[in-house]
Amino acid sequence: MMMGTALEIVSFLMGQDKQKLWDIEEHKEKKRRSLSSNSYYWKLLEELTIVTHVPKMKIHNLYLRQVGQTERVGDKPIFMLLPDDDATEEQVLLASTYHLAPRRETKQGTDGKTYRWYVMLRGSSTFSVEEMNMLVDLAVQDAKAQGIETLTFDELARIRELELANEQKNKGNINTTSS
């Protein structure tokens, strides 16, 4: 079993140095997710796990599939061909070091078995504020459906407002120190 970040796994599979992969990626400045939203998200997932008896990582991976942020090397998405069976799908859904979403396309292997294409998804630690908000909204929706107490719309809006102000403050500090 391979362990590591998506970048480390891709680097290994491509036989390239991790730093070289970083050098070819286009770096765009974007707003990062907030730790408050992140904490709230994982708290909701823990409560959903208790109520539904579905593992936290399975819920997380299903949400990542809904948000659908594809991991890329340069401008190319990363695909994997894996056995098309329930055991593989369950292992993929429980994974914490990588995140994959199944594609419709399958392929017949030379061994006679069917294989399914999966696309690698970005982990939430790389998400922007907007992407993280989508995850939080999915968790809130499911928590409410399960009768789990959630923050009110106003409380959540206030957290997001404070995080945006903090982010802008931090961005201003970065800009003033870099000149």
N, C-alpha and C positions, 0 to 999 in steps of 0.2 A: 504494500500500500504506500502510495506517495504522500508525503506530508510536506507542507510549506505553503507560502503565499502563492497566489495565482501567478505572479511574476516569476517567482523561483521555480515553479513547476514548468512554466512555459520556457524559461531559460534552459532548464535541464533538458526538456524534450527537444528543443531546437539546437542544443549543443552550443549555446552562446553564453557569453559572460553577461551577467545581470546588468552591469553598467552599460554595456553596448545597447541593450534593449531600451534602457532609459534614454539613451542619447537619441534614438530614432523616434521616440514618442513626441508628439506635439504637446507642449505644455501650455494650457490655457488657465488663466487665473479664474477661479470661480469661488463662490461662497461655499465654505465648508459647513457641514452639519454641526449642530450644537451639541454639547455634551448633555444639556438639560433634556432636549428632545430624545437623545440617544438613551439616557437613563430611564425616561418615562416609557419609551418603546420597549425596552427589555423588561421593565417591571410589568407592563401589560402582558408580554409574552409569558412571563413566569406565571401570572395569574391565569392566563388562558390554558397553560399546560396543566395546572392544578385542576381546573374545571373540566377540561376536555380529555385529559389523559393522553394528549398528543404531545410528543417531544418538542421542546422549545425550538431546536434547530430545524425540525420539519416544518413548523409553522413559519419560521423565518425564511427558509428556502422557498416555500410556497409564495410568500409575500414578495420576495426578490423576483420571482418569476412574473408576478403581476406588474411590478414596477419596470422590469425588463431592461436594465442598463447593462449592455454587452461589454465584456472585457475585450480590449483590442491590443494588438501589437501594431503600432503605427496606425493605419486606418483599416486594418484587417481584423475581423472578428476571429475568435479562437474557437475551433470546433473539435470535438472528440467523437470517436466512433466506439460505442460501448455495446455489450450484449443487450439485446432487447428482451429483458425479462424482469419479473417483479423484484427479484433480489437486487439487481443492479439499480433499479429505480429507487428502492428503499434505501440503499446505501448512499445514493446521490442525495436523497432528501434529508438524510441525517448528517451529512458532511458539514463540518464547520470550517475547514481550511480551503475549500473551494465551493463554488456554487454553479450548478449546471441546470439548464432548461432543455427538455427534450424537444426535438424538431419532429416534424411529420415524416421526414425522409428516413427510410431504412435501406439497408444494403444486405444482400446475401453474401455470407462469407464463404471462403473456399472450404471451410469445415462443415458447410451445410447449415450453419446457424444464422439467425437473423440478427443484425446489428442496427442500432438506432444512432442517428447523429444527435449530439448534444452541443449547445452553444454555452460557452463559459460566461457567467455573469459577474459583474463587479460586486464586491462585498460592500456592505453599508458603511464601512469605515472610510470609503472613498467618496461617499455621497455628498452632494451639495445640500444646502438647507432645504431647497425645494424637493429634492429627491427623498430626503429624510422625512419631510412632512408627509409625503405620499405613504411611506411605510407606517408612520404614526397613525395616519388616518385609517389605514387598513386594520391596524390593531385595535383602534378605538371602535370601529364599526363592529368587529367580531366580539370585542369585549362587551359592548352594549347588548349584542344579540344573546350573549351568554349570561346576562344579568350582572356583569362585573361593573363596579362603580368606576367611572372615568371622570376626568376633568370636564368641567362644563366648557361649552364653546368659548365663552368669555375668558375663562382661565387659560385655556390652550392658546387663544389669541394673544393674551397678555404675555405668556411665556415666549411666544414667537416674536412679539414686538420687542421684548427685552433682549432676546438673542440677536435680532437684527440690529438693534442699537449698539449692542456690545461688539458685534462683528464690524460695523462701520467704524466704531471707535478704534478697534484693533487695526483695521485697515488704514486708518488715518495715522496711527502711530508708526506703522510699517513704512508708509510713504514719507513721513517726515524724517525718519532715521536713515533712510536709504539715499538721501540726496547728498 
